[in-house]
Amino acid sequence: MPTGLDRPGILDGIRVLDFTAMMSGPYCTRLMADLGAEVIKVEPPEGDHIRLRPPLRDGRSAYFAQLNAGKSSIALDLKQPAARKLIYELVLQCDVLVENYRPGVMQRLALDYETLAKLNPKLVYCSISGFGQEGSWSGRSAYAPVLHATSGYDMTNLDYQEGNAERPLKNGIFIADVLGGSTAFGAIQAALFRTLKTGQGDYVDVSLLDAMVGMLVYECQEAQFPAERRRPLYRPTQASDGFLLVAPVSQNNFEALARGVGHPEWISDSRFATSSAREHHWSELMNLLDDWAASRTAAECEAILTRAGVPCSQYRTIRETMALPPIQERGVFEEINDGAGPLRIPNPAFRFAHSAANVRNKVPALGEDGPRLLQSLLGLSPQAIAALRESKVLRGAEERTVAVAK
């Protein structure tokens, strides 16, 4: 099969104006760049805050690189009318606009959907926000941890813990941002398909809170129709050197587990013989698994249970996972160079037989593509571009470097 570089991208020819920062929006537009879209990241003169977030190498953020690989960067002071005029002209050359400012910001800049759709009726315009564009909460600040708390996710997770945890657990993984960015990516593709069919663009309003609530599938229903008893949860089984997760979901899984651990008598044991019985005696079954695993390493347990056909896994660090055979065999990571040296970045989780879906080897410095884009897309002369620089409408990476040095 041809490599990603040999194949066209499904979004080749699609041009995106990217007014996003931090995580949810950049995650969405990075996926579009992976599929071949030309993504123009419109940054303020100081740049996306993620550019300053560690891990840093030679002044460049690997965190930023993962979220923004494959994009171009233009740095504009959108408070100046001349900058907004440039955006109006660029909108005529673009198919999609994505923004994740707080609701109302784009309208105050006169860059809202109603304004821009008059210029380009085919424009697909996507707004990503914490609580949606309308309603009494629309103007509230919303970062991923806030949305985890608001959505019920954190309290649900606390309720699932054993023991006497007194407060919700900390979480450094920004689920709401990744989930919301993925949701926006899918919605934009649907809107582009509508444009292809009707010749009309559309407005996409993505709420990160909505995405989080939609993820809590069982929990939404259980909240309305409380279960008679708590459902059993798979918990870590302790081996001699660590933990593994064993998930005998079906009857076949359970019987394979009983045989795999050398206790076929469990199959006829009245406590475990049926799914309903196991639910009532779940802690007993989990304790028996702990007894079995205690004299074995987690790797040995995983090997034994995998041979028996039981769904299971050791608990691994992300560093260990990055080296696993399925990760290597599927080419999950792409090596690129962001100017500070090589780094590996995950490709999209999906593959196509005939189209490319992979990280592109380009991480833009702040504003580095501005002059090229204004010249190639809008036909501006070098003199006009120099004038924009002089008036500080257009900024570049070298200007920011000088400012920081001072």
N, C-alpha and C positions, 0 to 999 in steps of 0.2 A: 504494500500500500504506500502511496506517495507520502512524504513527510508534510507537516503543516506548511512549511515554506513553499512547497511545490503546488499547493492547492489554493484555489480562491477562497475568500471568506464570504459567508452568506451576506454580510453587511458591507461588502466592498461597494464603494460608491455612495454610501450613506455618510452624511456629514452632521456632526453633533456639536452644538454649542453647550459647553459644560460649565455651568455656574455653581459647581458644588465644592464643598470643602469637608474636612474631617473624614467621615467614614461611609455613611449610608449612600450618599450620592456618588462619590468616587468609586465605590464598589460596583454600583450599577454601570457607570460609564466605562470602567475598566473591562467589564464583560463585553460591552459593545466594541471596544477597541480590539479585544481578543478575536472577535468575529470579523474584523476587517474595517470597521467604521473609522472614519477620520474624526477623532475627538479633539476638539479645540478647548482646552481648559482655560477659562477666563478667570484670572486671579486678580485680587487687589494688589496694589503696589508692594505691600508687605508679604504677599504670598499666602498660600494655604498654611494654616497653623501646623499641620502635620509635617511640614518640611523641617520643623525644629524638634520633632519627637524622636527619642531614641528607639532602636539602636542607631547611633550615628557613626559613620565612617568617613573620615576626611571631610567633615562638615555636611555630609549627605545622609539623609534618613532612609534606611532600608524599609521602614514602615511606610513612608511616603511612596517609595519605589513600588512596593507590592500593590498599592491602591491606584497608582497612576501610570504604570508602565504602558507604553504604546500611545500616549497622548502627546499633543503639542501644547505649548503654553504661551499665552499672551497676557501681559499684565497691564490693566487699564484702571485709571481712576474714574470709576463710574459716577462719581459726584459731579464730574465735569460734563457739560452738554456735548462737547466734541467727542467724548468717549461713547456716550449713548448713541450719537449719530453713527459712529463706526459700527456699533452693534446692530443698528437698524439695517445698515448695508450688508452686514454679514448674515443677518437672518434671511435675507433674500437668497443666500447661497447655501442655506442649511435645511436639513430635513427634520431635525430633532433638537429640542432644547430641554435640558435637565437642570433643575435648581433645587437646592435644599436650604435656602434662607428661611428665617422665621416668616410666617405668613404676613403679607403687607409690605415687605421690603421691596420686592420686585415691582409692586404697584407704585410705590413712592419713587422708584427710579424710572417709572414709565417704561418698564420692560415686562409688564404683565402679559398674560395670554391674550386678552382682548385687544391690547395695543398691537402686539406683534402678529396676531392672526390676520389683522387687516392688511399688513404688509405681505404676509405669506400665508394664504389660506390652507396650504398643504402642511403647515407646520404641526408636528406632534410635540406638545409642550407638557412636560412632566414636572410636577411639584412634589417634593418629598418633605414631609414635616412630621412632627411628633404626634399631633392630634388632628390633622386634617386642616383644610383651608377655611372652614367655616365652623361656627359654633362657639360657645362661651369659653372653651379651652384653647381655641386655635392660636391665641397669642402667647401661650405659656411656653417657657423654655423647656426643652425636652432633649436630654441626652439618654443614651441607651440604659444606663443604670436606673434613671428615673422611670423610664418606661417599663423596665422589668418590675419595679415596685408597683407602679400604677396598674399594670395589666393583671395582677394576681399571680404572675409567674413565681415571684420570690416567696410568697406565702404558701403557694402550692408546694414548692420545693421543700420548704421548711416542714410542712405537714407530712411529707414523704420520708423525713429523716427519722431514724430510730434514736431512742434516748430522750434526753430532756434539753434539747437545744432551746435557748432562751430568746434568740433573736435571729432574724433572717440571715442566711449565709452570704458572705462576700462573693462577688463574681467579677473577675476581670475580663471575661469574654463578652464582647458587645453583640449579643444575639440579636437585639432589635435592629441594629444597623445592618448586619449582614442579611437578615431576613427581609428587612424593608428594601434594601438595595436589590436583592434578588427578585422581590415582588415587582418593583419598579421596572426592572429589566424585562420581565415577562410581559407586563402591561404595555410597555412601549412597543414590543414586537407585535402585539395584537393591534395596537393603534396604527402601526405602519402597514399592517395587512389591510386594515380598513381604508387607509389612504390609497393603497394600490387598487382596491375595488371601487372606491367612490370618488377618488380625487380630492377628498376633503381630509384635513387634519383633525386633531382632537386634543382635548385637554385631559390629562391624567392626574388625579389627585390621590397620592399615596400617603396613608397614615401609618406610622410605625406602631402606634397603639393598636390599630386594627389588625396589623400583621401579627403582633404578639398574641392578641386574643384569639385570632384564627388558628394559631399554632396549638392552643390548649384544647385539643379536640375532645378528649374524654372528659376533661375537667369542666368544660362548658355544659356538657350534658349532665354530668353528675351534680353540678350546682343546681340544675333545675329538677332533677329526679334523683334525690340522694339514694345511694346504694344501701342495702341492708347491712353490709359489712365492708370494711376496707378491702380493696383488692390487694392480693399479694404482690410484692415487688421483688425483683431480683436484686440481691445485695452482694457485696463483695464476699467471696469465699477466701479464707486465709490459708495460704500455702506456707511452706517453711521459710520462704524468702520474699514474700510479697503477696499480692492478691490476684485473683482472676474472677471474671464474671461468667457465671454459668446460667444459661437461659433455656431450660427444658419447656418450651412453649406448648408443644403438642403432646398427645399421648405417645406417639412414636418417639419423640425426643426424650420423654421421661423413661420409656422402656430402654432406649439406647443408653441413657445415663446409668440406669441400674445395672445393666450388663457391663458397661464400660468400667465402672468402679468396683466390679466384682461382687455386687449385691443383687443378683437377679431376684432374690426373695422379696425385694421391695415392690416388685410388680404385682404380687398377690397380697401384699400387706394391706389390710383394710384402711389404714391411714392414708395410703398413697395410691390405691388402685384406680381411682377415678380423679378427674380434674376437680370435681367438687370436694372430694375428700382431701386432696392435696391442699386446696385453699384453706381448709380448716386446720390443717396440720403443717402449714408452710414452714413455720419456725423450726419444727422438728426435722423436716427434710433438710433445711439449710444447715442446721447444726450437725447432722450426719455427714453432709458434704465437707464441712470444716474438719471433722474428725478424719475423713479420708485424705484430705489434702495436706493435713498438718505435717506428715512425714515426707512430703514430696515438694519439689520446687514448683513454682508457678509454670515454668516452661514444660516440666514433665507432665503436670496436670493438663495443660493445654494440648500437648501432643496425644496423650491417652484419650481424652474426650473428643478431640477432632477425629482421630481414627475411628472412634465409635459412632461418629455422626452427630455429636451433640454440639449445638451452637455455644461457643464459649470464646473467651479471649483473656489473655493476661492484661493487666492494666499497664499501659506503656506511657512513657513521656513522648512529647511530640518529636523530640530528637530521635528517639528510638523508632517511632512510626515512620519518619522520613526515610529510614533505611530499609523498610520492609520490602519483600519481593513484589507484592502487588503494586506498591507505589513506584518501584523501579520499572516494573514490566509495563505499566500503563503510561509511563512517561509523565507522571503527575507534575514533576517539577521541571521548569524551564530555566536554564542558566542565562542570565543577561548581565550586562555591565552598565551600572548607573553613573559611571565616571569616577567612582571611588573604588572600583574593582568588581569582580564577579560576585553574584549572589543568585540563589535559587528562589524562584517564585512559583506558587502552584498555578497550573493551568486550570481552566474551567473543569467542572466535574463531569461535563458531557462531552461526547465525541460524535463526529459525523463521519460517514463513510466517504463522502466526496468533497467536504468543505473543511477548511482550517478552523480550528478553535484553540488558539494558543497565545500565550503571552508574547508580546512584541518587544524586541530588544531596543527600547528607547525610553528613557526617563528624562523628561524635560527639565532643564534649569529654569528658574523663574523668568518668564517673559522671553525666553530665547528664540521663540518662533514668531514673535510679533511682527517684526519687519518683513519677514518672508511671507507671512499670511496676508498682510495688508497689501503687499505688492502683487502677489499671485492671485488673490481672490478679489481685491477691490481695485487693483490697477494703480495704487498710489505710487508716486515717484519717490526716489530717495530723498529729494528735497522736502516733500510733504511729510515723509516719515520723520525726518530730522526735526521738522517744526513741531511735530507731535511730541517728540522726546523733549525738546526745549521747553514746551509748555507743561511738561510732566503729565500729559494725558496718557502717554505710552511710557512704560517703564521696562527696564531690563535687568537681568541678573547682575551685570557688572555695576549698575548704579546702586543696587542694594548692597553689594559687597563693599563699595566705597563708603556708603552711609554707615554700615556696621563698623567698619574700620575706624571711622571718625569718632 
